[in-house]
Amino acid sequence: MTQKICTFAGHGEIYGENTLKEKLKKEIINLIERYGVNTFYNGGKGQFDWLCADCVKELRKDYPFIKSYLILAYMPVKKNQFDADFYKKFDDTLYPEIEKVPPKFAIVKRNEWVIDNSSFLITYINHKWGGAYRTLEYAKRKKHIQFINIAN
């Protein structure tokens, strides 16, 4: 099965989580059913990422073929860090080849990597600053990726 990948980018704080969750699930289902998306990338850095991870995990009951990956910006330094409950929301973790990037830029490079390797982006962007906004702007410059902002 060919991978069709969607990634998520959103602000660390979200508002109206219950309404947002239903909207997010609707968009994810649309990507699965209409476009054959079967793989989801997540950065795991804030409330929006956690909400996305929960939604994908819940949708696996109806779509058992979908996969969810946590894309790391840094290699874990703590022993047994992968045993944390948050990591259990994902099928696996991936670490892009960014180990030579200074830690200060690792998240930016990771975000660029997920955009470069995805066909779809679901965002929650309601202001024009921060890492999620920069990720959306990077995606807009890439002509291959379609994006949906559920904050609107």
N, C-alpha and C positions, 0 to 999 in steps of 0.2 A: 504494500500500500504506500503510495506516494504521500509524503508529508505536506500538508497545507497548514501553514503556521499563522497563528494570531498571537500578538503580544499585547500586554497591558501597560499603560502609563497613566499615573494619576497622582494628584496631590496627597500628601501624607494624612491630611484631615479631610473627611467627607461629611456631608450633611444630608439628612433624610435617608438614612441607610436602608430602611425597609422599602421605600419607593424605588430607590436606586438599585436595590438588589433585583427587584422584578424587571426593571428596565434592562439591567445588565444581562440577566438570564435570557430575556427575549432576544437581545442582540447576539449572544453566544449561540443560541439555538438556530437563529437565522443563518449564521456563518457555517454551522455544522450542516444544516439541511440544504441550504441553497448553494453553498460554495465548497462543500466537502472538507471544511477545516477539521483536522483531527488532532492537532497539536497546539498546546498553549504554553507560552513562555511568560514567566512572572519574575519580577525583580525582588519581591518580598520585603519592601522597605516602608510600608505605611498602611494606613487603613484601607485605601483603595485596593492595593495589592492583596491584602488579606481577604477582602470581600470577594475579589476575583477568584482567589484560590478556593474559597468556600463554594462559590457558585459552580466552578468547574467540577469540584469534587462531588457536589450534589447531582450535577447533570450526568455524571458517569453511571448513575443508576439506570438512566434511559439510553445513554450512549456509551456502552462499556468499552468501545474502541478508542475513545479519546484519551490522550495522554497530557499530563501536566508536568512541566519542568520548572524548577527554581533555577534561574540563571544567576550564578554567583559573580560578584564583582571582586571578591577576595576569597582566598582559600581560608576555611575555618581554622582558627588558632586554638580553640578549646577542644580538649579531648571529649569525645562523645557529644559534640555539638549537634550532630545529625540525629540524635535521639530525641531532641526537643519536639514537642507536639506540632509546632509550626511546620517542620520538615515533613511530617507524616501526611500533610495535605497534598504532597507531590509524589509523582511516580519516581522521580529521580532528580538529581541536580546536574547541571552542566557548568563547566568553567571555561569560558572562551579563552583563546590564546591572547591574554592581555597581561600576563604576569610581569612583563617588562615595563608596563605602564606605572608611573609613580602612583602610590596609593591615593594621592589627592585627586587624580583624574580617573581612577578605576571605575567609578560608577558611571561617569560620562561615557567612557569607552565601552563599558558593558551595554549601556543603553543604545549606543550607536550600533553595536554588534547585533542586538536583537532586532533593531529596525532593518539592518542590512540583510538579515536572515528570515524576515517575516513578510507575508503578503497582506496582512491585515493588522490594524491597530485599534484597540478600543481604549479611549481615554476618558478621564474625568479631569477636565481643565476648566477652571472658572476664574483664573487670573493669569496675568502675563509675566510671571517670574517663577523661578525655581526649576528644578531638574525635570519635572514632568513637562513643563511648558517648553523647555529647550529640546526635549525629546520629540515633542509634537512638531516643533519647527524643523528639526532635522528630518523627520518623516515627510514633511511637506516638500522638502527639497528633493526627496527621492521619488521618482515618478512611478515606481513599481508597487507602492504600498497604498492601500485604501484605509481611510481612518474614519472612525465614528466617535464623536465627543458626546458622551451621555450626560454631561453636566448641563447641556443646553435644554 
